[in-house]
Amino acid sequence: MRDQSNSPEQELVRKVSMYLDNELSLEAQINFLQDLQKNPNHREIFDKERSIRKLIKNNLPNKKASPTLIDSIKEKIKYRIPPV
């Protein structure tokens, strides 16, 4: 159920995020893309958000966790999850 307090702009931003995160159904994706074709303002907002995400992805260092850290996390999880 949609929250009635969302403004149309907030709803658009939510849909843009969901689309970029691959969280929309196929039908919702098609409807969203059709909306972008019909509405230049919506397309501009979409393009800006996509550009921001690309900028962040391309400019933040992608560091991997050390094997020691990974093992430590796994051990902590193993002792906190009760056996089935």
C-alpha positions in Angstrom: 0.0 0.0 0.0 1.4 3.4 -1.0 1.9 6.0 1.7 -0.5 8.8 0.9 1.9 11.4 2.4 4.4 11.0 -0.4 4.5 13.9 -2.8 4.6 13.2 -6.5 8.3 14.2 -6.5 9.1 11.8 -3.6 7.3 9.0 -5.4 9.3 9.7 -8.6 12.6 9.6 -6.6 11.5 6.3 -5.0 10.7 4.8 -8.4 14.0 6.0 -9.8 15.9 4.4 -6.9 13.9 1.2 -7.2 14.6 1.0 -11.0 18.3 1.6 -10.6 18.4 -1.0 -7.8 16.6 -3.5 -10.1 13.7 -3.7 -7.6 10.8 -3.1 -10.0 8.8 -5.9 -11.6 9.1 -6.2 -15.4 5.7 -4.5 -15.8 6.7 -1.7 -13.5 10.0 -1.2 -15.3 8.2 -0.9 -18.6 5.7 1.6 -17.2 8.6 3.6 -15.6 10.5 3.7 -18.9 7.4 4.8 -20.8 6.9 7.6 -18.2 10.5 8.7 -18.8 9.9 8.9 -22.5 6.7 11.0 -22.1 8.0 13.3 -19.4 11.3 15.2 -19.9 11.3 16.5 -16.3 11.2 12.9 -15.0 13.9 11.9 -17.5 16.1 14.7 -16.2 15.7 13.6 -12.6 16.4 10.0 -13.6 19.5 11.1 -15.6 20.9 13.1 -12.6 20.4 10.2 -10.2 22.1 7.8 -12.5 25.0 10.2 -13.0 25.4 10.6 -9.3 25.5 6.9 -8.8 28.1 6.4 -11.6 30.2 9.2 -10.1 30.2 7.6 -6.7 30.8 4.1 -8.0 33.7 5.2 -10.2 35.4 7.4 -7.6 35.1 5.5 -4.3 37.9 3.1 -3.6 36.8 -0.5 -3.8 38.7 -2.2 -0.9 38.2 -5.8 -0.1 38.0 -7.1 3.4 41.0 -9.0 4.7 40.7 -12.8 5.1 41.3 -12.4 8.8 38.3 -10.0 9.1 36.1 -12.3 7.0 37.0 -15.3 9.2 36.4 -13.2 12.4 32.9 -12.2 11.2 32.1 -15.8 10.2 33.1 -17.1 13.6 30.9 -14.4 15.4 27.9 -15.3 13.2 28.4 -19.1 13.8 28.2 -18.6 17.5 25.1 -16.3 17.4 22.9 -18.3 15.1 21.2 -21.2 17.0 21.4 -24.6 15.2 18.3 -25.7 13.3 
